[in-house]
Amino acid sequence: MKRNIVIAAVTAAALIGGGTATALATTGDDGGAARQAAGTRLPNDDARDDDGGKDDDAEKTVPADVTASEAIASALKHTSGTVVSAELDDEDDSDKVIWKVDVLSGDNTWHSVSVDPSSGKVLGSQADDEDDTAQVRAALKGSSVTAEQAAKAAADKGVVTSVDLDDDGRTKSWEAETRKSGGTEQDWKIDLNTGKVTADRADAQDDDDTDDQD
C-alpha cells in the first residue's frame, strides 16, 4: 500500500509555531540504525538516455544522514498519531529528495509530513483524506510493532529507503525496502507482533521470473 501524496512544500518557519505533540508510537535513540555516509542512491526517473528516452538505470545520490526511523520520530514530534508509511521520494517534479511520512491522527485525518533527509527537520505538512482508514486501523489492531520499530529492525539488512504497511491479503505486515552500498535493492516483511524480518517472497519470485525471461 504505497502512498504518494503530492504536497506543496511549506516553510519550516511557518510550522515551528505550531508546537509539538506527543507521539503514540515509540521513539528514541537509533544508534544502531544503518547509515551510509556517502549517501543513498535512488532511481532518477527524470534522467534520460542518449536516445531521448528515460534511462531506468540512472541514479542520483541523496543524503542518508537521517535514517527512516529517525525521520518517523521527527514526523511524530510534529504530528501525533500512527505512522503508516515513510519513504525517500522526489518532492514533486524537482530533484530534491525528502522523507515523506504518512501519519494517521486520532481523529482519522491523514497527514503527509515532509522531513529533510540531511537534518531531520520537518519541512512541511498537509492534511489529506484517505478512503482506507478503517482498513488500516483493522490491520494494526492488536499489533505491537510500530513503523519506527520496523524500520530499525530492517536497518540490519541495509539502508532503509521505505517502510510501509501491507494491509492486503490475510497476512498483514510491515514492508521495507533496503539498499546496500553497491545499490542492490531488497524487499523485506516485518511481523507486526514479533518484529521478525524475512525476505519478501513475492519480490524474490518477481526477480526469478525476470531472470527466466532474460
C-alpha positions in Angstrom: 0.0 0.0 0.0 2.3 2.7 -1.3 1.2 6.2 -0.7 2.5 9.1 -2.9 0.6 12.2 -1.8 1.6 15.1 -3.8 2.1 18.1 -1.5 3.2 21.6 -1.7 6.3 22.5 0.4 5.5 24.7 3.4 8.4 26.6 5.0 9.7 25.2 8.3 9.3 28.6 10.0 5.5 28.5 9.4 5.3 25.1 11.0 7.5 25.6 14.1 5.0 27.9 15.6 2.5 25.0 15.7 4.3 23.3 18.5 4.9 19.7 19.0 2.7 16.8 20.1 3.2 13.6 22.0 3.7 10.6 19.6 1.7 7.5 20.1 4.4 5.3 18.6 7.6 4.6 20.4 10.5 7.0 19.7 14.1 7.1 21.0 17.7 6.7 20.1 18.5 4.9 16.9 22.2 4.5 17.5 22.2 1.0 15.9 20.5 2.1 12.7 22.3 1.5 9.4 23.9 4.6 7.9 25.7 5.3 4.7 27.9 8.4 4.9 28.4 8.5 1.2 24.7 8.8 0.6 21.9 6.5 -0.7 21.4 6.2 -4.4 17.8 6.4 -5.6 16.4 5.9 -9.1 16.2 9.1 -11.1 13.0 8.8 -13.2 13.8 12.1 -14.8 17.1 11.0 -16.2 17.2 10.3 -19.9 19.4 8.2 -22.1 21.2 9.3 -25.3 18.2 8.4 -27.4 16.0 10.8 -25.6 14.1 8.1 -23.6 14.2 7.6 -19.9 17.2 5.8 -18.5 15.8 3.4 -15.9 19.4 2.7 -14.6 20.2 6.4 -13.9 20.5 7.2 -10.3 21.1 10.1 -8.0 22.8 10.3 -4.6 20.9 11.8 -1.7 22.0 12.4 1.9 21.4 9.4 4.2 22.3 11.2 7.4 18.7 10.7 8.7 17.5 7.1 8.9 14.0 6.0 8.3 13.3 5.5 12.0 14.7 9.0 12.8 12.5 10.6 10.1 9.5 8.8 11.5 10.4 10.0 15.0 10.8 13.6 13.7 7.4 13.5 12.0 5.7 12.2 15.1 7.1 15.0 17.2 5.4 17.4 14.8 2.2 15.4 14.2 1.0 12.9 16.7 -0.6 9.7 15.5 0.3 6.4 13.9 2.8 6.3 11.1 1.7 4.1 8.2 4.5 4.7 5.8 7.8 6.5 5.3 9.6 6.8 2.0 12.6 8.7 0.5 11.0 10.3 -2.5 11.2 13.1 -5.0 9.5 16.3 -4.0 7.0 17.0 -6.7 9.0 17.2 -10.0 12.2 18.7 -8.6 15.5 17.0 -8.0 15.1 17.4 -4.2 14.6 14.2 -2.3 12.9 14.1 1.1 11.4 11.7 3.5 7.6 11.6 3.1 5.9 10.2 6.3 2.2 9.5 6.3 0.6 9.8 9.8 -2.9 8.8 10.7 -4.1 11.0 13.6 -6.5 10.1 16.3 -9.4 12.0 14.5 -8.7 9.8 11.4 -7.1 12.7 9.5 -4.2 11.7 7.3 -1.1 14.0 7.4 1.7 13.8 4.8 4.8 15.2 6.7 8.0 16.1 4.8 11.3 15.6 6.6 14.7 16.8 5.5 17.0 13.7 5.0 20.1 15.6 6.0 18.9 17.4 9.1 15.7 15.6 10.3 13.8 18.9 10.3 10.1 18.9 9.3 9.8 20.9 6.1 6.1 20.9 5.7 2.9 19.0 6.4 -0.5 18.7 4.7 -3.7 17.1 5.8 -5.4 14.8 3.4 -8.3 12.4 3.2 -7.9 8.7 2.5 -10.6 6.1 2.0 -8.8 3.1 3.6 -8.7 4.4 7.2 -10.8 1.6 8.6 -8.7 -1.0 6.8 -5.5 0.4 8.2 -7.0 0.6 11.7 -8.1 -3.0 11.4 -4.7 -4.2 10.2 -2.9 -2.5 13.1 -5.4 -3.5 15.8 -3.6 -5.5 18.4 -0.2 -5.1 16.8 2.9 -4.3 18.9 5.5 -3.3 16.3 5.3 0.3 15.0 6.6 1.6 11.7 9.6 3.1 13.6 10.5 -0.2 15.2 10.0 -2.0 11.8 12.5 0.5 10.2 15.0 -0.2 13.0 14.7 -3.9 12.5 15.1 -3.7 8.7 18.2 -1.5 9.1 20.2 -4.6 9.9 19.7 -5.6 6.2 20.9 -2.3 4.7 19.9 1.4 4.4 16.1 1.6 4.7 14.6 3.7 1.9 11.0 3.0 2.7 8.7 1.3 5.2 5.0 0.8 4.5 2.0 -1.1 6.0 0.9 -4.1 3.9 -2.7 -4.4 4.8 -3.8 -6.6 1.8 -4.4 -10.3 2.0 -4.7 -12.5 5.0 -1.2 -11.8 6.4 -0.6 -8.2 7.5 2.9 -6.9 7.9 5.2 -4.0 7.5 7.1 -3.9 4.2 10.6 -2.3 4.0 12.9 -1.7 1.1 16.7 -1.6 1.7 19.7 -0.7 -0.4 23.3 -1.8 0.1 26.4 0.2 -0.8 26.5 -1.5 -4.3 23.0 -0.3 -5.0 21.3 -3.7 -4.5 17.7 -3.5 -3.6 15.8 -5.9 -1.4 12.3 -6.0 0.0 11.5 -7.3 3.4 8.5 -8.1 5.5 8.4 -7.3 9.3 6.0 -9.2 11.5 3.5 -6.8 13.2 3.8 -8.6 16.5 7.3 -10.1 16.7 9.3 -7.7 14.6 10.9 -10.7 12.8 12.4 -9.7 9.4 12.1 -12.1 6.5 12.7 -11.7 2.8 9.7 -10.8 0.7 8.9 -14.0 -1.2 6.8 -12.1 -3.8 9.8 -9.9 -4.5 12.1 -12.9 -4.9 9.6 -14.6 -7.2 9.4 -11.4 -9.4 13.2 -11.5 -9.7 13.2 -15.2 -10.7 10.5 -14.5 -13.3 12.6 -11.7 -14.7 15.7 -13.9 -14.9 13.8 -16.6 -16.7 12.6 -14.1 -19.3 16.2 -13.0 -19.9 
